[in-house]
Amino acid sequence: GSCLHKSVCRKSTFYSVQLRTMTNNGEQVDEQFTIKEGDFVVLQRGDVYKAVQIQRKRQVAIIFEKQWFFLDNAIGELFGSTFEVAAGGSLQPRKAKHPEIPAEAKEAGTDNRNIVDDGRSQKLSRDDIETLKEQGLKGQEIVQQLVENSTTFRDKTEFAQEKYIKKKKKKYENTLTIIKPSTRILASMYHGREPGKICHLRYDTLAQMLTLGNIHAGSKVIVFETCAGLVLGAVMERMGGYGSVIQMYPGGGPARAAADCFGFPEHFYQTLHEFPLCKVNALLGGTLSLDGEAKNSAGDHDTAEGHLASSASVQQEERDIEDGSPESMEASSVQPEDKEREERDRRKENKAQERKVKMEEKRKKLSAAAVLLQGRNADGLVIASRFHPCPVLLTLLKFVAPSRPFVVYCQYREPLIECYSKLREQGGTINLRLSETWLRLYQVLPNRTHPVLLMSGGGGYLLSGTTIDHNSASESGPQKGEEPAPKRIKLQETDI
């Protein structure tokens, strides 16, 4: 036991040494905490987020909150570092915090009743502020100038002064923070900027989905979602690259824009499989033929390429005939037109070969996903889409093993009520629960803790439950049409 413990400790020490690297400051940190080229990161400024990819020598600058900059100088820095946008769009790490306001400006009034907001309290005009920017003043210095040239700043209360400074910092300070992507951050980003793309799925509701679906490493989970890949990325992050995820998708291909923003390693995608929703009925009926479809599609591409090549050759011959004399035809054969034609044919052959390779890879992926689904032993089902969930849920539940959880998200309550009724009628599920998560944000500050005024009205609805063996449940349960068993007559107790 002691030898095994020593060997494990040696291995862990070896891996920790291998992952350590040097930052620009000369400190030793783990490599996973440093920003590298090709990483997906999230830019943060206040409550606003934006997901980008780190690329060196980018031709087009990144625009974030009305500022443009390049991320070359962020490579090698730690996640969570704050940068200032310098002249020319370059980023400079922010070393120390500047003092907010001098001590003499900390004079505060008792109340704000006598302050009139008529727009005349600020002595600096817009042109003066632009001049300060041209002179090279930073955001903190501009805020200081605004504070000093405000005639009503000292009459405001201390709370009002802090709110004023915070508002001006948000407008004039050119700082941003680079953080590592996670489920909470990306869910907050999409819900704050584009909630329609994720079906108005709030991050607390997404957390409830992961919990109710019992998502963990080593499980086999079926995911059907139209939330730009956010739910898929959350499931993959929770599983940690162990197990298998089967993404059911509508249309021509899966949408994974949000899942790509997580920046998963390559071995995470080896556990990801995809299967089209339009072929589920064929898989259940046993009529799914992958080889035939691949051959037919490849044959169609070949015939199409052949028709294109033959039509091109016929048109070229007609052009040669229209040219006139045989001398011109002989000259044209000597000229480099034949070489161009050969290059075109080679390109067409290469494209056809690439199509064949892609179709073969697609067929292999489809067959691998079909093999996983044919066992009908999935450990969980997660649904979050803009489509009506009832037919999708009733169909995909057939691939889930007994005693496994499932969870369905919908922005509205009525579709989930219909799902609840259908599941109660057909059986095969227990512990059905229709719930709504409620979230209220609070501002926690000294002497001013209160709920935030602007909050989300609703986070959607969740239908969760557990699958059971439908056959055993129907055999053990009471059958319809049978009369209830007669009650036994209770004998009266008599004294003996």
Sequence and secondary structure as in RCSB ss.txt:
>XXXX:A:sequence
GSCLHKSVCRKSTFYSVQLRTMTNNGEQVDEQFTIKEGDFVVLQRGDVYKAVQIQRKRQVAIIFEKQWFFLDNAI
GELFGSTFEVAAGGSLQPRKAKHPEIPAEAKEAGTDNRNIVDDGRSQKLSRDDIETLKEQGLKGQEIVQQLVENS
TTFRDKTEFAQEKYIKKKKKKYENTLTIIKPSTRILASMYHGREPGKICHLRYDTLAQMLTLGNIHAGSKVIVFE
TCAGLVLGAVMERMGGYGSVIQMYPGGGPARAAADCFGFPEHFYQTLHEFPLCKVNALLGGTLSLDGEAKNSAGD
HDTAEGHLASSASVQQEERDIEDGSPESMEASSVQPEDKEREERDRRKENKAQERKVKMEEKRKKLSAAAVLLQG
RNADGLVIASRFHPCPVLLTLLKFVAPSRPFVVYCQYREPLIECYSKLREQGGTINLRLSETWLRLYQVLPNRTH
PVLLMSGGGGYLLSGTTIDHNSASESGPQKGEEPAPKRIKLQETDI
>XXXX:A:secstr
 HHHHHHHHHHHHHHHHHHEEE TTS EEEGGGB  TT EEEEEETTEEEEEE  TT SS EEETTEEE  GGGT
TSBTTEEEEE TTS EEE  S   SS GGGG   S STT   SS SB   HHHHHHHHHTT  HHHHHHHHHHTB
SSTTTS HHHHHHHHHHHHHHH  EEEEE   HHHHHHHHHHH GGGGTT  HHHHHHHHHHTT  TT EEEEEE
 STTHHHHHHHHHHTT SEEEEEE SSS   HHHHTT   HHHHTTEEEEEGGGHHHHHHT   HHHHHHHHHHH
HHHHHHHHHHHHHHHHHHHHHHH SHHHHHHHHHSTHHHHHHHHHHHHHHHHHHHHHHHHHHHHHHHHHHHHHHT
  BSEEEEE SS HHHHHHHHGGGB TT EEEEEESSSHHHHHHHHHHHHH SEEEEEEEE     EE  TT  E
E SS  S   EEEEEEE  HHHHHHHS  TT               
